[in-house]
Every structure is written in C-alpha cells, then in structure tokens.
C-alpha cells in the first residue's frame, strides 16, 4: 500500500481509512503545534525513531480506556489509601517529558526525539499538553504526559522511578477526568500495563465516532494545576 507523503504547506491529513494494515497513514510534514493538533483531531498521532522521517499513525483497532472502566488492582488500593505519593498536575512538564524520554531497560534509544520533546513543550505552553507528577519525599518519582482536546485525553508516555508512581499518577488522572465528564483516554497502542488498568481495543471507526462527539465539547485549556488540588 502506498503511504501518503504530507505536503509542507498545509495541515491536511488523508482519511484514516487509508492507513496501512500496521496503522501507518502518512510520513513527512513537521511537528508544528497546528499540525499535531490537526492530527489528534482526526485520530492520528506521530510516532517514529530519530533515524526515520516523521511517521503518522492511525491503528485499527485502537487501544482506549473509558474512565468508568478503570481497574484498580487490590495491591494498589493500600498505596492510594496511604497517600504514598503526592500528585500534582502541570507542575513540571519539562522534567516529566525528559524522564519519559530516557530509554527503557534493554533499549538503546527512545521514540521521544528532541524534536518531539520540543514540540510537546510548545503544546504545553499553549495549554494543550499536560503532565501529571507523582512525588515521593519531595522528589519526582513518576508521571505521565499527554494532550487534551474536547473531552478526550490522548496519553503519550509515562515513567516510574519508584514502584507504583506512574500507576498512582494515571489512576488519579483518570478519576479526575471522570469527574470532569471526559469520554475516553486514548492509549493509542496496546501495552500490558495499560490493559491491567482497564484499557481495551475498539474498532477504529468507533473510536473516530467517539472522538468526533468528544470534540463537540470545549477544551479545558491552560494549566490544570488547580483541577488537582483536591487530591492530596
């Protein structure tokens, strides 16, 4: 199947139905905030390595988590009850994405390139990208970041320097988004970690319909710090 090459002078993407069997829809373009936001609005996201051109994806099926379906393991309940971690939002986006950027165990490189890091920091400065931090003994112990549009949160990456830190950040985020009537969290592609928290596959056409409905609602733009103050 031919892969669409994006022009440099507009932010239009081809229909997601034209994606390859692996989910690749297009290559090229840039990581300007306008292009990235246009991609998310169409259920598309960038994911590539440093030695590759920018690759844009729209996999079928799509891996998502509905807030009502969050699964909290029994082992996590004491951690949450004891407030082992102090959770904040948008306190230190730069450090969260830098920590997510570090290669995982047995990996030499990361898909979060320098260009990607800089692009999402710009989105954060514009009020569209958000971080959730888990603090332990006044040190950043874990966290995650993603993009919010309408009533959909597009999760990008998470990290944990202390066991259960990223899970606590994620659970706190999902519970807060549920209170704010968010429709879904886009997890993009399968991971066993997110499956254990309740994420599951849905057909791409259903994801597109849910996303379209979610985008009818106003985006909560800006710093989300105050939205998390009720959580110790």
N, C-alpha and C positions, 0 to 999 in steps of 0.2 A: 504494500500500500504506500502511495506517495504521502510524504509528510509536508504539510503546508509550511512555507517559509514566510515569516511575518515581515511586512514592509516596515521601513523605518519612520514613515511619515504619518502613521495613524495607529490607533489602538484597537482596531477591529480584529476579532478572532473568528475563525471559521466555526461552523456549528459543531458542538461536541460530538455529535453522532459520527463525524468523520475521523474520530480518533482511531488509532490502530488498536489491534487486539490487546496490546500491552498497556494502552492508555495514552500513548504519545499523540498529541494533537498537532503541535507546531514547534518550530525552532526559530531562533533569532530574536530580533527586536531588542529591547532594552529593559532595564529594571526601574524605569521611572515610576513614581507613585501612581500616575494616571494609568499606566499600562497594567500595573499589578492590581489595582482596584478594579479595572475593567475585567481582568481575568477572573478575580474572585466573584464578581457579579454574575459571571457566566459559568461558574463551577469549574474553573480552571486554575491551576497553580504551577509555579515554577519549581523545578527540581532537577539538578544537574551537578556534575563534578567540575572541578576547576579546569580540567583539560578538555571540556566539552563546550559547545555553544549553549546558550540558554535553551532549555527544553521545557515545554509547556504541556501539562498533563490533565487528562480528564478520564480517570479509570472507570470501568464498568465491570463489577459493581463498585459502589462507593462505601467506604467504611465510616460510619457515623455513630454518635451516641445521642440518644434522646434523653434529656435531663431526667424525665420520670423513670428511666430505666437504669440509672446509676446503681451499680452494685458495689456495696462496701463490705469487704471481707471481714469476717469476725476478728481477725488479727489486727485490723486497722481500727476497730472501734475503741479499744483502750487508748491507742495513740491519739485519736481525736478527742476523747473524753479528758485526757490528762493535759491537753494543750501542749504537747511536746514541742510543737513548732508555732512560732508567731507568724501569721500570714498577712502579707501586705500586697497591694497592687500598684503597679506603676511607680514604685519607689526607686527601682534601679534597673531599668530596662537594659541599659548598655552592658551591665555585668551579667545579667541573665542570658542574653544572646551570646555573649562572649563565652560563657560557660557551656552553653549548648553547642557552640562551635568546636569545642575540643573533641578530637577523635575518641570514639568509644574504645573499650578494650578490644584488642586484636584487630583494630582498624588503623590504617596509616593516615587516612585523610577524612575529611568531612564534606558533606554536601553544602554546608553553610559557608560559601565562599566569602571573601572580603567584600565583593560587590553586593552579595545578598545581605550581609550584615549591615552595610551602609544603607541599603535600600529600606530595610525594615526599621532602622533607626529613624530615617526620614518619615516613614509612616507613623511611627510612634510620636514624633514631634508634631505631626499633623493631627494626632488624636485618634488614629485608626488602629494602630498596633498597640497591644497591651502585654504587660508582664505580670505574673503572679510569683511572689517570692515567699519562700519558706525560710525563716530564720531560726537558728539554734545557737544559744549562747552568744547572741549578737553577731553571728556570722552567717553569711548566705549559705544555706545548706542544700538548697534545691529550688527548682522553679520551672516555669514554662512561659512561652510567649505565643501569641497568635494575633489574628486580625478579626475585628468585629465589624459587620455590616448588617443593618437591619436587626433581625432577631436571630442571627446566625453567628457563631464564633468559629473561626477557622483555626484550629490548632496547628502549630508549626513544629515545635520541638520542646523537649523538656530535659532536665538533667537532675541528678541527685548526687551530692557529695556525702550525704548522710542518709542511711537507710530510711525509707518511707517519707522522705522530704517531698519528693515530686508528687507522690500519691496524695499527700495531705494538701498540697497546693492545688492539684487537679480536682480533688473532691470538694474543696472549699469553693473553687471557681464554679463547678457545675451546680452546686447548691445555690450559689448566689445568682447564677444565670436563670435557674429555675424560678427563683423569687421575682426576677425581672421579666418572666414570661418569654424567655428565649425558646425558640422552636427546636434547635438542634446544635450539636457541636460536630463540626466536620473534622474527622480524624484522618481523612484522605486515603491512607492505605493501611492495610492490616498490620497490627502488632499484637503479640500475645498479651503484652502488658495492658493495652487498652481493651482488649477483649475481656480480660479478667475484671475490668471496671464497668463492663456492660455494653461496650461498643459492638456493633454488628454491621453486616453488609446489607445494603439495599440496592435495588437496580438504579442505574444512573438516571433513567427517566423519572423515577420517583424523587430522587434527590433534586433534580432540576426543578420539578414542580414545587417541592417544599421550599427550595431556595427562592424561587420567584415569589412565593407567598410571603416569605420572611422579609424580603427586601421591600415589601409594601410599607413596612413599619420604619419609623425614624431611627436612624443610627445614633446610639449614645456615644457621641464623640468627645474627645478630651481626656483628661486624666481621670482614671477610675479609682483613685485612692479613697475618696470619700465613700464609695459604694461598698468598701470592705471594712470600714471602721467598726462596724457592729460585730465583726468576727475577731475574737481575741487572738 
